[in-house]
Amino acid sequence: MPTIDFYTAAQSRAIDRYAIETQKQPGLLLMKRAAYFAYQTLKETQPDAEKIVVLCGGGNNGGDGWVLAQYALLEGRQVTAVLLGDETKIHGDALTALQELKALGLSPTTFQSDRLQGADIVVDAVFGTGLNQPVSGDFAEIFQRVNDAHKPVLAIDIPSGLHADTGHILGTAIRASHTCTFITQKPGLYTHMGPETAGKIHFSPLFLSQDSYQGQTPIAQNHSLKHWLGQRPPVTASSHKGRQGTVLLVGGNHHMMGAIQLAGLASLTSGAGLVKIVTQPEHLVALTQAQPELMTYPQNDLTDLLPQTNAIGLGPGLGQDDWAQALFQSILTSESSKSTPKVLDADALNLLAKQPQTQPNWVLTPHPGEAARLLGTDTADIQRDRFKAVVALQKRYGGVVVLKGNGTLVYDGKRMELCTAGNAGMAVGGMGDVLTGAITSFLAQGMDLFEAACLGVSLHAHSGDVLANQTSQAGVIPSDLALTMSQLLSYTQAQPNP
């Protein structure tokens, strides 16, 4: 799987302008390429669709729709072209496309709900990537009627109403079954509300050369799991438990033993040589009985354990009482652990929000609620622009930040990775503990912060997808996922990078 580069809507428009103005690519040609790709996708995904309703706006996105309507009409399909907007304001290539459609004998009509009921598929070519204000009025009502019709929808470039950069829904949005996007991959299709609004994504660069992208740096990338596994130090025949790293996990307060147990299991299944746990005294025996490979210790042994540790995971089941605060302070202030890479999750993040500080050698793994506490805002604000939030978190706290959620983001101040794997079945208590254990394990094995975080996130998400495919999303549970991670490590390492 090739690396995916993500560009903002403004960057996409700049690339489009460069192709047209500097490389002399006719804008109408690019429009026809986009419409042709979309129409071929329509035929592949809905081969029996005969009655097509094409909803077009007044801009170039609408122009793509007018051209698609031409292709469908020329193949003998029943096409209804609907204009949402003022025809007198259509200009440029979009106007040419509309005039060509009229020359074929099809003129646009106004929107009527009953046309949706007879349609086999609806094409959404209303708003493109330039939308930056909430959808309201007649447009909002029409979008709701489209959604209520429960017809297959093919969106052109991006579902109308979805913010191309953030995945935030601007008031309301058309829910697509498939989205054909062009020239660049838009980050909003892959994070927050994007995946469930866009459906399956189909991409075409419209035959633009790589020179068209010069001067534009992607805001984020997505690499394959195989790529990140290639960054992991190789396990050789002479490897031993000391070389594979010693993990120290701290947490498991009263009634929360399961969280630290899951983190420990994940550290083991992702390759750590030794996994040690500091937890409440009543959990020591139970943990080793449940998983004999785990080495368990009471709080008083922490000082002796820190110098022997290659990476620390702090937070699973930690709580925020006096016991938790004492461990939090000891680990963050101890001279013997100052240079040790750390992963902070769960209540360790909530404690950090109360006592903010910056460190360069940690990985913070907040979900949106924890991120909101760390930034002193609310969850809605985090989700409104997850890219802005992860940048703000890294700037305030340093190190590497993993902003979990739909389209998890990993950011180190320079590099941004957007994970496109994972599924809703992973929204289960304990999944974050498994991720903490995996990232801590990779740090202990010698990976740097960013690479360990990206491998942990990618392996975690792909394992969730494997489980969902084997059973169902409802059957994805954290302990199974930890075991699946081990299987993916083995499978992928058997196929070395070229």
C-alpha positions as CSV (number, residue, x, y, z in Angstrom):
1,M,0.0,0.0,0.0
2,P,1.6,3.4,-1.0
3,T,2.0,6.3,1.3
4,I,-1.0,8.6,1.3
5,D,-0.3,12.4,1.4
6,F,-3.1,14.6,2.8
7,Y,-3.5,18.2,1.7
8,T,-5.8,21.0,2.9
9,A,-8.5,22.4,0.6
10,A,-6.4,25.5,0.1
11,Q,-3.5,23.5,-1.0
12,S,-5.7,21.4,-3.3
13,R,-6.9,24.5,-5.0
14,A,-3.3,25.8,-5.3
15,I,-2.3,22.5,-7.0
16,D,-5.3,22.8,-9.3
17,R,-4.4,26.4,-10.2
18,Y,-0.8,25.5,-10.9
19,A,-1.8,22.7,-13.2
20,I,-4.1,25.0,-15.1
21,E,-2.1,28.2,-15.2
22,T,1.5,27.0,-15.2
23,Q,1.2,23.6,-16.8
24,K,-1.5,24.7,-19.2
25,Q,-3.9,21.9,-18.3
26,P,-7.3,23.0,-19.5
27,G,-9.7,23.3,-16.6
28,L,-12.5,21.8,-18.6
29,L,-10.3,18.7,-19.3
30,L,-9.7,18.2,-15.6
31,M,-13.4,18.6,-15.0
32,K,-14.2,15.9,-17.6
33,R,-11.6,13.6,-16.2
34,A,-13.1,13.9,-12.7
35,A,-16.6,13.3,-14.0
36,Y,-15.5,10.3,-16.1
37,F,-13.8,8.8,-13.0
38,A,-16.9,9.4,-10.9
39,Y,-19.2,7.9,-13.6
40,Q,-17.0,4.8,-14.0
41,T,-17.1,4.4,-10.2
42,L,-20.9,4.8,-10.3
43,K,-21.2,2.0,-12.9
44,E,-18.8,-0.3,-10.9
45,T,-20.6,0.2,-7.6
46,Q,-24.2,0.4,-8.9
47,P,-24.2,-1.5,-12.2
48,D,-27.9,-1.8,-12.3
49,A,-28.6,1.9,-11.7
50,E,-30.8,3.3,-14.6
51,K,-32.4,6.3,-13.0
52,I,-29.9,8.8,-11.8
53,V,-30.6,12.1,-10.0
54,V,-27.6,14.5,-10.2
55,L,-27.7,17.4,-7.6
56,C,-25.5,20.2,-8.8
57,G,-24.4,23.4,-7.2
58,G,-23.4,26.6,-9.0
59,G,-19.6,26.1,-8.8
60,N,-17.1,23.8,-10.4
61,N,-18.3,20.9,-8.2
62,G,-21.6,21.3,-10.0
63,G,-19.7,21.4,-13.2
64,D,-18.4,17.9,-12.5
65,G,-22.0,16.9,-12.0
66,W,-23.2,18.4,-15.3
67,V,-20.4,16.4,-17.1
68,L,-21.3,13.2,-15.3
69,A,-24.9,13.7,-16.4
70,Q,-23.7,13.9,-20.0
71,Y,-21.9,10.6,-19.8
72,A,-24.9,8.9,-18.2
73,L,-27.3,10.4,-20.8
74,L,-25.1,9.3,-23.7
75,E,-25.2,5.8,-22.4
76,G,-29.0,5.8,-22.4
77,R,-29.7,6.2,-18.7
78,Q,-32.6,8.2,-17.3
79,V,-31.0,11.3,-15.9
80,T,-32.5,14.1,-13.8
81,A,-30.2,17.0,-13.4
82,V,-31.2,19.3,-10.5
83,L,-29.7,22.8,-10.0
84,L,-29.5,24.0,-6.5
85,G,-28.6,27.6,-6.9
86,D,-28.9,30.5,-9.3
87,E,-28.1,29.6,-12.9
88,T,-27.2,33.2,-13.8
89,K,-24.2,32.9,-11.4
90,I,-22.7,29.8,-13.1
91,H,-19.6,30.8,-15.1
92,G,-16.4,29.4,-16.6
93,D,-15.9,25.7,-17.1
94,A,-19.0,24.9,-15.1
95,L,-21.1,27.0,-17.5
96,T,-19.6,25.3,-20.5
97,A,-20.4,21.9,-19.0
98,L,-24.0,23.0,-18.4
99,Q,-24.3,24.3,-21.9
100,E,-23.0,21.0,-23.3
101,L,-25.6,19.2,-21.3
102,K,-28.4,21.4,-22.6
103,A,-27.1,20.7,-26.2
104,L,-27.7,17.1,-25.6
105,G,-31.3,17.9,-24.8
106,L,-31.3,17.9,-21.0
107,S,-31.9,21.0,-19.0
108,P,-31.7,21.3,-15.2
109,T,-34.8,21.3,-13.1
110,T,-35.6,22.4,-9.6
111,F,-35.5,20.0,-6.6
112,Q,-38.5,17.9,-5.9
113,S,-38.5,15.2,-3.2
114,D,-40.5,12.7,-5.3
115,R,-37.7,12.5,-7.8
116,L,-35.6,10.9,-5.1
117,Q,-38.1,8.1,-4.5
118,G,-37.8,6.9,-8.1
119,A,-34.0,7.2,-8.2
120,D,-31.6,4.2,-8.3
121,I,-28.7,6.5,-7.2
122,V,-28.2,10.1,-6.3
123,V,-25.1,12.0,-7.3
124,D,-24.0,14.8,-4.9
125,A,-22.2,17.6,-6.8
126,V,-23.5,20.5,-4.7
127,F,-20.7,21.9,-2.6
128,G,-17.0,21.2,-3.1
129,T,-14.0,21.6,-0.8
130,G,-14.4,25.4,-0.5
131,L,-17.4,25.2,1.8
132,N,-16.5,26.9,5.1
133,Q,-19.8,27.9,6.7
134,P,-22.7,26.0,8.1
135,V,-25.3,24.6,5.6
136,S,-28.7,26.2,6.3
137,G,-32.0,27.1,4.9
138,D,-33.2,25.3,1.8
139,F,-29.9,23.5,1.3
140,A,-30.2,22.0,4.8
141,E,-33.7,20.9,4.2
142,I,-32.8,19.3,0.8
143,F,-29.8,17.5,2.3
144,Q,-32.0,16.1,5.1
145,R,-34.5,14.8,2.5
146,V,-31.7,13.2,0.5
147,N,-30.6,11.4,3.7
148,D,-34.1,10.4,4.6
149,A,-34.6,8.9,1.1
150,H,-32.0,6.2,2.0
151,K,-30.8,5.9,-1.6
152,P,-27.2,5.1,-2.6
153,V,-25.3,8.4,-2.9
154,L,-22.1,9.0,-4.9
155,A,-20.4,12.2,-3.7
156,I,-18.1,14.1,-6.0
157,D,-14.8,15.2,-4.4
158,I,-16.4,15.5,-0.9
159,P,-19.9,15.0,0.6
160,S,-21.6,18.4,0.6
161,G,-21.6,19.8,4.1
162,L,-18.4,18.0,5.3
163,H,-15.4,20.2,6.0
164,A,-12.6,19.0,3.8
165,D,-9.8,19.8,6.3
166,T,-11.3,18.6,9.6
167,G,-14.1,16.1,9.0
168,H,-16.4,18.4,10.9
169,I,-20.0,18.6,9.7
170,L,-21.0,22.1,8.8
171,G,-24.5,22.1,10.1
172,T,-25.7,19.2,8.1
173,A,-24.2,17.0,5.3
174,I,-25.3,14.6,2.7
175,R,-24.3,11.0,3.7
176,A,-22.6,9.3,0.8
177,S,-22.2,5.6,0.1
178,H,-19.2,6.3,-2.0
179,T,-17.0,9.4,-2.5
180,C,-14.8,10.1,-5.5
181,T,-12.1,12.6,-4.6
182,F,-9.6,14.1,-7.0
183,I,-6.1,15.6,-7.2
184,T,-5.4,15.3,-3.5
185,Q,-6.6,13.2,-0.5
186,K,-8.6,15.4,1.8
187,P,-7.9,14.8,5.5
188,G,-11.5,15.5,6.4
189,L,-12.6,12.3,4.6
190,Y,-10.6,10.2,7.1
191,T,-11.1,11.7,10.5
192,H,-13.9,12.6,12.9
193,M,-17.2,12.4,11.0
194,G,-15.5,12.0,7.6
195,P,-15.5,8.2,7.3
196,E,-19.1,7.7,8.1
197,T,-20.2,10.6,5.9
198,A,-18.1,9.7,2.9
199,G,-18.5,6.0,2.7
200,K,-16.0,4.2,0.6
201,I,-13.4,6.6,-0.8
202,H,-12.1,6.4,-4.4
203,F,-9.2,8.6,-5.5
204,S,-7.9,9.8,-8.8
205,P,-5.0,12.3,-9.3
206,L,-6.6,13.1,-12.7
207,F,-3.3,12.2,-14.4
208,L,-1.5,15.2,-13.0
209,S,2.3,14.9,-12.8
210,Q,4.3,15.0,-9.6
211,D,5.5,18.5,-10.7
212,S,2.0,19.8,-10.0
213,Y,2.5,19.2,-6.3
214,Q,5.8,21.1,-6.0
215,G,5.8,23.7,-3.3
216,Q,3.0,22.0,-1.3
217,T,4.0,20.0,1.8
218,P,1.4,17.5,3.0
219,I,-0.1,18.4,6.3
220,A,-0.2,14.7,7.2
221,Q,0.6,11.3,5.8
222,N,-0.5,7.7,6.2
223,H,1.9,4.8,5.9
224,S,1.2,1.1,5.8
225,L,1.5,-1.2,8.8
226,K,4.3,-2.9,6.9
227,H,6.2,0.4,6.7
228,W,6.0,0.9,10.5
229,L,7.0,-2.7,11.2
230,G,10.0,-2.1,9.1
231,Q,11.2,0.6,11.6
232,R,11.2,-2.0,14.4
233,P,14.6,-3.3,15.4
234,P,15.0,-6.8,14.0
235,V,14.7,-9.8,16.3
236,T,17.8,-11.9,15.6
237,A,18.6,-15.5,16.6
238,S,20.9,-14.2,19.3
239,S,18.3,-11.9,20.9
240,H,17.5,-12.4,24.5
241,K,15.0,-10.9,27.0
242,G,17.4,-8.1,28.0
243,R,17.8,-7.0,24.4
244,Q,14.1,-7.0,23.9
245,G,13.6,-4.3,26.5
246,T,12.2,-4.0,30.0
247,V,8.8,-2.4,30.3
248,L,7.5,-0.9,33.6
249,L,3.7,-0.3,33.7
250,V,2.2,1.6,36.6
251,G,-1.5,1.6,37.5
252,G,-4.3,-0.7,38.4
253,N,-5.8,1.0,41.4
254,H,-8.6,-0.4,43.5
255,H,-11.2,-2.1,41.3
256,M,-9.2,-1.3,38.1
257,M,-6.8,-4.3,37.9
258,G,-8.1,-5.2,34.4
259,A,-6.7,-2.0,32.9
260,I,-3.1,-2.7,33.9
261,Q,-3.5,-6.4,33.1
262,L,-4.5,-5.5,29.5
263,A,-1.6,-3.2,29.2
264,G,0.8,-5.9,30.4
265,L,-0.6,-8.5,28.0
266,A,-0.2,-6.0,25.1
267,S,3.4,-5.4,26.1
268,L,4.1,-9.1,26.1
269,T,2.4,-9.8,22.8
270,S,4.1,-6.9,21.1
271,G,7.6,-8.2,21.9
272,A,8.9,-6.8,25.2
273,G,11.5,-9.0,26.9
274,L,10.4,-8.3,30.5
275,V,7.2,-6.7,31.7
276,K,7.0,-5.4,35.3
277,I,4.0,-3.9,36.9
278,V,3.6,-1.6,39.9
279,T,0.1,-1.9,41.3
280,Q,-2.0,-2.1,44.4
281,P,-0.9,-4.9,46.8
282,E,-4.2,-6.9,46.5
283,H,-3.6,-7.2,42.7
284,L,0.0,-8.7,42.9
285,V,-0.9,-12.4,43.1
286,A,-4.0,-12.2,41.0
287,L,-2.1,-10.6,38.1
288,T,0.6,-13.3,38.1
289,Q,-2.0,-16.0,38.4
290,A,-3.8,-14.6,35.4
291,Q,-0.6,-14.0,33.3
292,P,2.5,-15.7,34.8
293,E,4.8,-13.8,32.5
294,L,4.0,-10.5,34.3
295,M,6.3,-9.5,37.2
296,T,4.4,-7.6,39.8
297,Y,5.6,-5.2,42.6
298,P,4.1,-2.9,45.2
299,Q,4.6,0.9,45.2
300,N,7.6,0.7,47.6
301,D,9.7,-1.1,45.0
302,L,9.3,1.7,42.4
303,T,12.6,3.4,43.3
304,D,14.6,0.2,42.7
305,L,12.7,-0.6,39.5
306,L,13.2,2.7,37.7
307,P,16.9,2.3,36.9
308,Q,16.3,-1.1,35.4
309,T,13.6,0.1,33.0
310,N,13.8,0.9,29.3
311,A,10.3,2.4,29.0
312,I,7.5,3.4,31.4
313,G,3.8,3.2,30.8
314,L,1.8,5.3,33.3
315,G,-1.9,5.5,33.6
316,P,-4.0,2.4,32.9
317,G,-6.3,2.1,35.9
318,L,-4.2,4.6,37.8
319,G,-7.0,6.7,39.4
320,Q,-6.4,10.1,40.9
321,D,-6.3,9.4,44.6
322,D,-3.2,9.9,46.9
323,W,-1.7,6.6,45.8
324,A,-2.0,7.6,42.1
325,Q,-0.6,11.1,42.7
326,A,2.4,9.8,44.6
327,L,3.3,7.4,41.8
328,F,2.7,10.2,39.2
329,Q,5.0,12.5,41.0
330,S,7.7,9.9,41.7
331,I,8.0,8.9,38.1
332,L,8.0,12.4,36.6
333,T,10.5,13.8,39.1
334,S,12.9,10.9,39.7
335,E,16.4,11.5,38.4
336,S,16.7,7.8,37.5
337,S,13.7,8.0,35.2
338,K,14.3,11.5,33.7
339,S,15.7,10.2,30.5
340,T,13.5,7.1,30.3
341,P,10.8,7.3,27.5
342,K,7.3,7.3,28.9
343,V,3.8,6.8,27.7
344,L,1.0,8.6,29.6
345,D,-2.6,7.6,29.3
346,A,-5.9,7.7,31.1
347,D,-5.7,9.2,34.6
348,A,-2.0,10.1,34.2
349,L,-3.3,12.6,31.6
350,N,-5.9,13.9,33.9
351,L,-3.3,14.4,36.6
352,L,-1.1,16.1,34.0
353,A,-3.9,18.5,33.1
354,K,-3.9,19.6,36.8
355,Q,-0.2,20.0,36.9
356,P,0.9,20.9,33.4
357,Q,4.5,20.5,32.3
358,T,6.5,19.9,29.2
359,Q,8.8,16.9,28.6
360,P,10.5,15.9,25.3
361,N,10.7,12.1,25.9
362,W,7.1,11.1,26.4
363,V,4.1,10.0,24.3
364,L,0.7,11.3,25.4
365,T,-2.3,9.3,24.3
366,P,-5.5,11.3,25.0
367,H,-8.9,10.6,23.7
368,P,-10.9,13.8,22.9
369,G,-12.2,14.2,26.5
370,E,-8.8,13.9,28.0
371,A,-7.4,16.2,25.3
372,A,-10.1,18.8,26.2
373,R,-9.0,18.7,29.8
374,L,-5.3,19.1,28.8
375,L,-6.2,22.2,26.8
376,G,-8.8,23.6,29.1
377,T,-11.6,23.4,26.6
378,D,-14.5,21.0,25.7
379,T,-14.7,17.8,23.7
380,A,-16.7,19.5,20.9
381,D,-13.9,22.0,20.4
382,I,-11.4,19.2,20.1
383,Q,-13.4,17.3,17.6
384,R,-14.2,20.5,15.6
385,D,-10.6,20.5,14.4
386,R,-8.6,17.6,15.6
387,F,-5.5,18.7,13.6
388,K,-5.4,22.0,15.4
389,A,-5.9,20.3,18.7
390,V,-3.1,17.8,18.3
391,V,-0.7,20.6,17.3
392,A,-1.8,22.6,20.4
393,L,-1.3,19.6,22.7
394,Q,2.2,19.0,21.4
395,K,3.2,22.6,21.6
396,R,2.0,22.8,25.2
397,Y,3.3,19.4,26.5
398,G,6.1,18.4,24.2
399,G,7.1,14.9,23.0
400,V,4.7,13.0,20.8
401,V,0.9,13.3,21.0
402,V,-1.5,10.5,19.9
403,L,-5.0,12.0,19.6
404,K,-7.2,8.9,19.6
405,G,-10.5,8.6,17.9
406,N,-11.9,8.1,14.4
407,G,-8.8,8.9,12.3
408,T,-6.2,8.8,15.1
409,L,-3.5,11.5,14.7
410,V,0.2,11.1,15.8
411,Y,2.2,14.3,15.9
412,D,5.8,15.1,17.1
413,G,6.0,18.8,16.2
414,K,7.1,18.2,12.7
415,R,5.5,15.0,11.4
416,M,1.8,14.1,11.3
417,E,0.5,10.6,10.8
418,L,-3.2,10.0,10.2
419,C,-4.3,6.4,10.8
420,T,-7.0,5.3,8.4
421,A,-7.5,1.8,9.9
422,G,-9.8,0.8,12.8
423,N,-13.5,0.5,13.3
424,A,-16.4,1.4,15.7
425,G,-16.2,-2.0,17.4
426,M,-13.0,-0.7,19.1
427,A,-15.0,1.8,21.2
428,V,-14.7,-0.5,24.2
429,G,-13.2,0.1,27.6
430,G,-9.7,-1.3,27.8
431,M,-8.7,-0.5,24.2
432,G,-6.6,2.4,25.3
433,D,-4.8,0.2,27.8
434,V,-3.8,-2.2,25.1
435,L,-2.4,0.7,23.0
436,T,-0.4,2.0,26.0
437,G,1.1,-1.4,26.5
438,A,2.1,-1.8,22.8
439,I,3.7,1.7,22.5
440,T,5.6,1.3,25.7
441,S,6.8,-2.1,24.5
442,F,8.1,-0.6,21.2
443,L,9.9,2.2,23.1
444,A,11.5,-0.4,25.4
445,Q,12.7,-2.3,22.2
446,G,14.6,0.8,21.1
447,M,12.2,2.6,18.7
448,D,12.1,6.4,18.8
449,L,9.0,8.1,20.2
450,F,7.3,8.9,16.9
451,E,7.9,5.6,15.2
452,A,6.9,3.6,18.3
453,A,3.7,5.6,18.6
454,C,2.9,5.2,14.8
455,L,3.6,1.5,14.9
456,G,1.5,1.0,18.1
457,V,-1.4,3.0,16.6
458,S,-1.3,1.2,13.2
459,L,-0.9,-2.3,14.7
460,H,-3.7,-1.7,17.2
461,A,-6.1,-0.4,14.5
462,H,-5.4,-3.1,12.0
463,S,-5.8,-5.8,14.6
464,G,-9.2,-4.4,15.4
465,D,-10.1,-4.6,11.7
466,V,-8.9,-8.2,11.6
467,L,-11.1,-9.1,14.6
468,A,-14.1,-7.3,13.2
469,N,-13.8,-9.2,9.9
470,Q,-13.4,-12.6,11.7
471,T,-16.4,-12.1,14.0
472,S,-18.2,-8.7,13.9
473,Q,-17.6,-5.3,15.3
474,A,-19.6,-6.3,18.3
475,G,-17.2,-9.1,19.0
476,V,-14.0,-7.0,19.2
477,I,-12.7,-7.0,22.7
478,P,-9.3,-5.7,24.0
479,S,-7.8,-9.0,25.3
480,D,-8.4,-10.6,21.9
481,L,-7.0,-7.6,20.2
482,A,-3.7,-7.9,22.2
483,L,-3.3,-11.5,21.0
484,T,-4.1,-10.5,17.4
485,M,-1.4,-7.9,17.5
486,S,1.1,-10.7,18.0
487,Q,-0.2,-12.5,14.9
488,L,0.1,-9.4,12.8
489,L,3.7,-8.9,13.9
490,S,4.6,-12.4,12.9
491,Y,2.7,-12.3,9.6
492,T,4.1,-9.0,8.5
493,Q,7.7,-9.6,9.5
494,A,7.6,-12.7,7.3
495,Q,7.2,-10.4,4.3
496,P,10.2,-8.0,4.5
497,N,10.1,-4.6,2.9
498,P,11.6,-4.5,-0.6
